[in-house]
Amino acid sequence: MKIVSIIGSPHGEKGNTGKLLGEVLKGAEREGAACETIVLRGNSVKPCMGCDQCHKKGHCPQKDEFESIKEKMLAADGVILATPNYIFQVSGQLKVFLDRCSSLIHCMALEGKYGACVVTSGGGDELPIVQYLYHFLIVSGVTPIDAVWATMGTSEPDTQVSEENRKQAYSLGRTLVKAWEEKRSFSMVEKMQKEHRKRMQELINWHQEEWPYEYAFWKERE
Ligand SMILES: Cc1cc2nc3c(=O)[nH]c(=O)nc-3n(C[C@H](O)[C@H](O)[C@H](O)COP(=O)(O)O)c2cc1C
């Protein structure tokens, strides 16, 4: 299984989120997965310009790292999204990236992949962020397996992942690979994806003149 993880934190793999994600990846690697981590520090992916070119042509005209990260996600079997809590939400670094994925959501282009989320905070409130990332994964076509989150205080070089969180994270990594191997399905995820697919097909049918790339994408899938 090939897993691509995306961390939206300026502290990268050495930050709190990176440390917790690292434990997930140890578990996944134990089950044989090949893992690659992409760090979004805030300068490699620019904000969406709202130009609709991705819907029209299938790619973004901005010259930055977005398209290469997108290709890595498309080539992977699993996607893990990891973020610190920045004022009760995902970090701006990750949100900018997620906004750029609009066409992936319109096409549910990550269909068939499995995913997970990792969230850390200074003082709590991780759950709404986990729910948001779950929603993003589901509407992109991904089957999310589970999430791990931890309240870790400020980001310091010597901050450690607690033993309880380490075990949860490691177990999540192992489960992610097993779920992919067994092609596990979850009725709630399937129901949400069925509804989203119908909604997107209607939307893109309606916009078939303006969005020829996405119209052709769904036509081919019919
Ligand atoms: C700009 C900013 C906003 C933050 N907002 C919150 C917050 O609303 N709630 C909270 O519990 N922690 C908040 N934190 C703390 C981080 O979520 C926490 O230290 C996190 O584990 C850092 O992860 P990292 O080392 O991967 O960047 C904030 C930190 C920063 C830098």
The ligand as a Tripos MOL2 file, in Angstrom:
@<TRIPOS>MOLECULE
LIG
   31    33     1     0     0
SMALL
NO_CHARGES

@<TRIPOS>ATOM
      1 C1         -1.7250   30.1850   15.2250 C.3       1 LIG1
      2 C2         -2.0090   29.1220   16.2650 C.ar      1 LIG1
      3 C3         -3.3030   28.9290   16.6740 C.ar      1 LIG1
      4 C4         -3.5800   27.9540   17.6310 C.ar      1 LIG1
      5 N1         -4.8900   27.7950   18.0340 N.ar      1 LIG1
      6 C5         -5.1770   26.8600   18.9650 C.ar      1 LIG1
      7 C6         -6.5250   26.7120   19.4190 C.ar      1 LIG1
      8 O1         -7.4450   27.3890   19.0020 O.2       1 LIG1
      9 N2         -6.7710   25.7430   20.3330 N.ar      1 LIG1
     10 C7         -5.7750   24.9600   20.8550 C.ar      1 LIG1
     11 O2         -6.0540   24.0980   21.6740 O.2       1 LIG1
     12 N3         -4.4920   25.0640   20.4230 N.ar      1 LIG1
     13 C8         -4.1560   26.0110   19.5040 C.ar      1 LIG1
     14 N4         -2.8600   26.1470   19.0710 N.ar      1 LIG1
     15 C9         -1.8150   25.2210   19.5840 C.3       1 LIG1
     16 C10        -1.4840   24.1110   18.5620 C.3       1 LIG1
     17 O3         -2.6660   23.5370   18.0360 O.3       1 LIG1
     18 C11        -0.6610   22.9820   19.2150 C.3       1 LIG1
     19 O4          0.4670   23.4610   19.8600 O.3       1 LIG1
     20 C12        -0.3060   21.9370   18.1650 C.3       1 LIG1
     21 O5         -0.0360   20.7160   18.8040 O.3       1 LIG1
     22 C13         0.8930   22.3610   17.3300 C.3       1 LIG1
     23 O6          1.2040   21.3630   16.3860 O.3       1 LIG1
     24 P1          2.4920   21.4290   15.4520 P.3       1 LIG1
     25 O7          3.7030   21.3490   16.3490 O.co2     1 LIG1
     26 O8          2.3710   20.2420   14.5890 O.co2     1 LIG1
     27 O9          2.4440   22.6950   14.6960 O.co2     1 LIG1
     28 C14        -2.5330   27.1380   18.1540 C.ar      1 LIG1
     29 C15        -1.2220   27.3520   17.7090 C.ar      1 LIG1
     30 C16        -0.9550   28.3330   16.7790 C.ar      1 LIG1
     31 C17         0.4650   28.5510   16.3240 C.3       1 LIG1
@<TRIPOS>BOND
     1     1     2 1
     2     2     3 ar
     3     2    30 ar
     4     3     4 ar
     5     4     5 ar
     6     4    28 ar
     7     5     6 ar
     8     6     7 ar
     9     6    13 1
    10     7     8 2
    11     7     9 ar
    12     9    10 ar
    13    10    11 2
    14    10    12 ar
    15    12    13 ar
    16    13    14 ar
    17    14    15 1
    18    14    28 ar
    19    15    16 1
    20    16    17 1
    21    16    18 1
    22    18    19 1
    23    18    20 1
    24    20    21 1
    25    20    22 1
    26    22    23 1
    27    23    24 1
    28    24    25 2
    29    24    26 1
    30    24    27 1
    31    28    29 ar
    32    29    30 ar
    33    30    31 1
@<TRIPOS>SUBSTRUCTURE
     1 LIG1         1 GROUP 0 **** ****
